[in-house]
């Protein structure tokens, strides 16, 4: 997706050779027009999958997932990092280690919102080590739902997450795959 790649090149900030900051348009301040285009692109790539729900993780995945849900006309469910007191007693959980925060989260989804009749599309903003996706996959599996695939806005191709997911036979669609952040330069695959 060329529009996204242009925004990454123009507005992305390199923090290190492993961390790209895109908080000016994707995950702190959000560009609604760009999100709309991203939603359309994911909907196009997964339109044949008969998706019944979008699943993401709070907070950065919500804006993207919402636009995909709007385009596919399906509900969006997000896994919470803290179990709310209003959550049903039956929840599906998964474990996620945050690469950027170096912290482990136990994420959860109320069993009311995902079940064995659902075909789930997982959406997230970044894919690096694959930990968030694996935690969301745990939830999909515990709910006995069917996985349609995983949509990622920005994949760090130089880290193993995408490769590991694809080796499991999962359809992973990434809109921008970064080959390297070395030498203070953003290079795409």
N, C-alpha and C positions, 0 to 999 in steps of 0.2 A: 504494500500500500504506500504509494509514493508520497501522498500528502502527509502521512504519519512520519515517514523517514525524513522529509523536509523539516518538520517541526522538531524532531529529535536533533537533527544537525544544527538547526537555528537556535533552539531554546534549551536543549539538554545541557546539563552541566556535569562534567566529569569530576567526581569526588576522588576516585582512585582508578587503578586499572581494572577494578572489579565492580565499581559502583557508579551508576549513571543516575543523576537526579533530574527528574522530569516533573517536578512539582509545580511548575509554572503553567502547565496545561493538562496534566493527567491525574495527579493524585494529591494535590493540595488545593491549588486553584485549578478549576476545570473549564476547558473550552467546550461549550455545549455543541457548537457546530462540528468540531472534530469528533466529539463523542457520537454525534448523530451519524457521521460518515463511518465511524468504526462499527457502530451498531448495524448499519446497512451491509457492510462488508462481511461481518460474521453471519448475519442472516442469509446472505447469498451463499456462503460457503457451507452452511449447515441446513439449508432449506429442505433438502430431501430426507432429513432424519426423523421427521414426525416428533419433534421435541415437545414435551408437555410442560417442562419447567427448566428455568435457568438456576444454577447454583453457583454462589460465589462466597467470598469470605469478607467480613468487614475489615477495614472500611474502604480501602482503595479499589476493590473490585466492584463496588456497588454501582457507581455511575456508569461504568461500561456495561455491566450486566443489565441495568435498567434499560439502556438504549437497545440492547439486543432483544430483551424481552418485549419492548415496544414494537420493534420490527417484526418479530415472530408471533406477536400477540399471545404471549404466554406469561404466567406469573414468574417473579424473581424471588428466590429464597436466599437469604444470606446466613452463613454460619456465624454465630456469635463467639467472641473470644472469652466472654464471661457468661455463665448461665444466669439468666434473669430469674427473679423470684416468681414472675408470672408465667414462666415456661412450664409446660405440661410436665408431669413427672416422668414420662417416657421421652427420652431424647436419644438421638444418635450422636455419637461423639467421634472425634478424630484428633490426632496429635500433630501439631505443626511447629517446627523449629524455624523461627524467623532468621533468615540469613543476615539482614541488615541490622536487626536489633539484638541478635544473639540471645534469644529468649524462646522458651518453649511455651506454646499455648495449647490448651485443651479447648478445641472448638466444638460447638454443639448446634444441632438443629432440632427443633421440636418435631416429634414424630407425626404430628398433625399435618405437616406441610410436605412431606416426602413419603411415598410408599411404593410398594412393589408394582403398581400400575404405571409408574412414571418412567418417562424416558428423559434423562437429565443431560443438559449441556453445562459443563463447568466453564466459567469465564473468570479470568483474572488479568490483572494489569501486567505483572512480570512473571517470568519463569526463569529461575536460576538453577538452584539445586533440585527443585521439584517438590519441596517439602509441603507447600500449601496445597498443591494438586494432590499429593498423596493423602493428606489429611482429609480433603474433600472426597477423594475416592473411598476412603474408609467409611464415610457417612453414606455414600451411595450404596456401597456393598452391604452395610448393616441394614439399610432400608430395603434391601433386595430390589432396588430400582435398576433400570437398564441405563448404561452410559452411552450417550450418543457421541461424545467426544469432548475435547478440551480446546477452548479458544483463548489465546494469549495475545495481549497487545504487543508486548516487547519480550522477546526471548533472548537470553544471553547464551548464544550458541557455543561459547567457549566454556560454559559450565555444563555439568552432566544431566540436568533435569529433563530437557527435551529428549535426549537420546534414551534415557531410562524409561520414560513414558512410552515412547515409540517402540522400544523393545518389548514392552508388555502388550503390543498390538493395539494400542490406543491411537485413535485419530487425533492428532494434535495440529491445530491450525494456528500459526503465529503470523501476525501482520507485519512485524519487523523482526528480523533475526540479526543480532549483533555478533559479528565474528570476533571483534577485538575492541578493547578500549585502551590498548597500549599506546605509548608515545603521545599521550594527551590527544588522541584522535579517535573518533567514532567510525568504525568500519563495519559495513553490513555484509552479510553473506550474499 
